[in-house]
C-alpha cells in the first residue's frame, strides 16, 4: 500500500512538473548583427542546445524560435564566433556576433580549388580578403597586393590607368616568363599582354607601349578573397603553368536565405607627384601641359537565393581621365554566377559568365618615339610658353592640309607634344569573355566527382593614326596608319575524383585523382603602312589607301598549343597532428616532338602541429613546422621548336632569313625548377599575436635560349640550346597582432617582410658542340643606341644594371681630354659597366586597421630597401636643354681636364655627360623608398530599424600619398615593362601620381 502511494505521489509530481515546464515554453525572437559594422546577418543558424529545434535568420537578420526558460540558444555563422545565450524572462534576444579570425583562416583554397585546413599545409600560403583589396580601390586589383603579402613584389606600370602589372613571387627565376599563374574559382585564367616595351629608345612602329593585361578587366568588387601560393610545392599540381607560383582568386556568389544589393562608388582625383627636379620655367610649362586626372569606379551587385539555387549578378564601370591630356579610359564589366544544389545536395552546379570591355585613348608610352613628354621636357624658348603651342597646327596652302606647328624644327625624337596627342593619337580596345561550368557529384560520404570547363577569350586591338607633317623618321609625307589585333583563346577542361576518408581511427586521407586538357590559340594581325611605304592620300586612314610596295607590312599569324595532363595529390593525416602531402603531375605538350613531349613533376611535404604533439605554454594557441620539396618544369611557346618561315607580303615569297631553331643534334627539354622550403607558424594569446616565417631555396636549370654559332658550320647565326642555372634563396616573414580589442576600439596590425638573393650560377653548361660559340652573357635589355643595358652574367644577378661610366682619376675626379669626357673601359660587358641591380635587398610592408566606435582608420606603409635605379629621363633632358634644376642653379663640378684638376659649371658638365647615349652611370640612384601607399578614413552610419539601407559606409581614401624617404628623381616603384626588359630604368615614363578621393559603400 505504502509503495503504491509513493508511486502515485511521484507520478503526480512529475505530471505537475511537466505541465509547469510546458507552461514556460514561449516564443523567442530577435535580431542578429555583426559586431564589427552592425550589418544584419542573414542565414545565421539558431538552435536550442541539445535538441533539433532550430531556426534561421531572414535577410534582415530576424529570427523566431520557441524555447523554455533555462534553455540555451546557440547562434552560429560561418566566419563568426559562436554565441550561446540562456533564455530568461525576456522574449526578445538580440545578438551581436564577432568575426572569428581563426575560423576565417582555418580553411584555405589551394591548387585546383582544393580546400584544406591551414594546419595541414606543408608550404607557404597567404590570404587577403576582399575588404583588404578594396579599402583604397584601384582599377587593377592586383596593385592592391603591394606590401600586404610577404615574398610578393608588385611593380606598377608607368602606362597609367588600365596598365598591366608586374608580379614576381620569390624573385626572377627564368629568362622567359616570370609572372605567376592566375586562377579564378579553381580554373586557370588566361592573362596575356598584347605588347610590352623592350627598348629604351622606343619603338618606331607605334611607340614603346604597354598593351595591358586581363587582370585590369576584372571588377575588384567581384573578388571575395585572394590566396597567394608562393612556391613550387604549393603550385606543383598546375605543372608548367604554375612554375612561378599561383595567385588564386575566389569570386563572390549568392547565398541561400538572403537577398542583398550592394552598391559602391569610388571617385579619386590624381595629380602628377613625383617628377625629376626641373628648372622653375620648365616645371611651370610641364604643370600647364599635364592635367588633373579623375577616376570613377562604380559597382552594383545583386545576390540571393534559396536552399536550392543562388544567384550573383554584378555590373561595374570605370571612367578615368589621366594626367596626360586626352588620355582616358572607359570600362564596363558584367558578371553573373549561378549555383545550385540538387538531388538532396548530391549534385552541386556552379556556372558563371564574365564579360568586360575596355577602351583607352592615348595610353601613355615610354622612350623617345611618339612620346609627348620629350617635347614638353625639352621646351626652352626664352619668349614663349609651351601652352602657346596648344594650337598645334596651321594651314599649309601648298598641300591644302593642316601642318604641325612648333617653335623650332622637329627632330627624330622631338615634336610638338600637343601634335602627338592629337595627330599621332592611339586607341587600345581590350575585351575579355570567360564562361565556365563546374559540376560536382557526391557519390557517397567519402567520394565526389567533379568536372569543369572554361572558355576564356581575350581580344586586344591597337590603332594609331599618324597625320601628314609628322616627323619624317616616324612617318612618310602623307602620314601613316598602324593596326594591331590579337585574339587569345584558351579552352580548359578537367575531371577530378575527390576522396576524403579515414583509414582508421588515427589516419585520414584527403586525395584527388584527375586529368585535364588545355588548348590555347593565338591569332595575330598587323597592318602598317610603314615609314617607307606610306599612304597614297594624306590623312586617309584605311587599308585601301596603303601604297602597294614591299615596305608596307601585312602580317597574319596563327599559333596553337595543347597540353594534356594527369595528376594526383594526397594529404595523409596522423591523429590530426602530422600531415604528409604528396603530389604528382605529368604533362604532354604539343610544342615538343612526340618522342620527347612528356615531363613529370613531383612534390612532397610534411608538417607537424607542435601545439598538439608536445606540451607548450598556455599562451601558445597554435604552433607548427613544415618542410617541402618540389620540381616543376616550364614548357615552350608555340612555333619555337619547329618554327615556320614567314611569307613576305606582295609576292615576295618566303623570307630568306631562317627563324631560330634548336641547335643541331640537341634534344630540347623544358627548363626545370627544383625548390625546397621550410617554415614555422605560431599563434599566441588566443590568436591575438602570431607569425609565419619561412626559408626557400629554388634552382632553375636548363634555360632555353639562343646561342651564337659559326655560320659556316651551322648555317645560321644563332641556335637555341638548353643551358644555364639561376638560383633564388630567401626568407619570408609575416607577423600579425591585435594589440587592443575592446567593444568600441580595436587595432589590428600586420607586418610583411621578404628578402631574396638571386644568383646567375651559370650561363653556359659547357656542352661541347661543333659550331657553338661560348656565350659571355645573356641580354635582357640591349644597349642599342643608348647606354643602358641589362645582362645575365655568370656570378651576377637577375636585374643587374649596366651603364656607360666616366673614367676617374685616383682622386675620383672625372677625366676630360680636349672637349670629351673619357669613358671607363675596365671590366665591361658589351662596352658597359655594372652599376647596380634593380631588385631590392628586402621589402617591408606595415598594414594597420583601427576601429573606433563607428569610425575606421586604415593605412599601409610600403618600403623597398636596397637596389638601384637609373634616370635616363634626367640624362636626356640634360643632354638637349638647360631645363634641369642642377644645370640652372649654376653650381660647379670638380674635374680633371687634360691632366689638371679644375672646375667647370654644372651646365657644361652635365651637358657633356648627358644625352640619349651619354654617361648613364652618372644618373644612378638608390631605389630605396618608403611610402604611405594607402590611407582610408571611414564611417559606418547608424541606421534606424525603418531604414531602407542595411549599411552605409563612407570613406576618404588615398593612394601613393607621399614618400617618407626617396632618393631617385622618379618613383622607383613604377616599371616601363611588365616583362623582363627595362627593369630599373626610367626613360620618359609617365610620372607617378598621387590620388585622393571618396568611397561610398551601400547595402540594401
Secondary structure, DSSP 8 states (H G I E B T S, - for coil): -HHHHHHHHHHHHHHHHHHHHHHH-EEEEEEEEETTT--B-TT-EEEETTSS-EEE--TTSEEEEEE-TT-EEEEE-TTB--EEEE--S-SB--EEE-B-HHHHHHEEE-GGG-EEEGGG-SS-EEEEEHHHHHTT--SSGGGGGTTTSTTEEEEEETT-TT--EEEEESS---SS----EEEETTEEE----S-----SS--TTT-B-----GGGGS-GGGEEEEEEE-SHHHHGGGGGGGTT-EEEEEE----TTEEEEEEEEEEEEEEEEE---B-HHHHHHHHHHS--EEEEEEEEEEEEE-SSEEEEEEEEEEEEE-SSTT-EEEEEEEEEEEEEEETTTTEEEEEEEEEEEEEEES---BSSTT-HHHHHHH---SS--GGGGSS-EEEETTTTEEEE--SS---SS---HHHHHHHS-EEEEEEEEEEEEEEEEE-SSSEEEEEEEEEEEEEEEEEEEE-TTS-TTTS-TT-EEEEEEEEEEEEEEEEEEEEEEESSSSEEEEEEEEEEEEEEEEEEEEEE-TTTT-BSSTT--SGGGB--STTSEEEEEEEEEEEEEEEEEEEEEETTTEEEEEEEEEEEETTS-GGG-EEEEEEEEEEEEHHHHS---TTEEEEEEEEEEEEEEE---TTSSS----EETTTTEE-SS---EE-TT-----EEEEEEEEEEEEEETTTTEEEEEEEEEEEEEEEEEEEEB-HHHHSSSEEEEEEEEEEEEEEEEEEEEEEEE-SSEEEEEEEEEEEEEEEEEES------TTB---S-EEEE--TTSSEEEEE-TTS-TTEEEE--B-B-TTS-EEEETTEE-B--SS-BTTBEEEEESS-SEEEEEEEEEEETTEEEEEEEEEEES-EEEEHHHHHHHHH-S-BHHHHTT-EEEEEETTEEEEEEHHHHHHHH-STTS-GGGGEEE--EEEEEEEEEEEE----TT-S-SEEEEEEEEEEEEEEEE-SSS-TTEES-SSSSSTTEESS---EEEEEEEEEEEE-
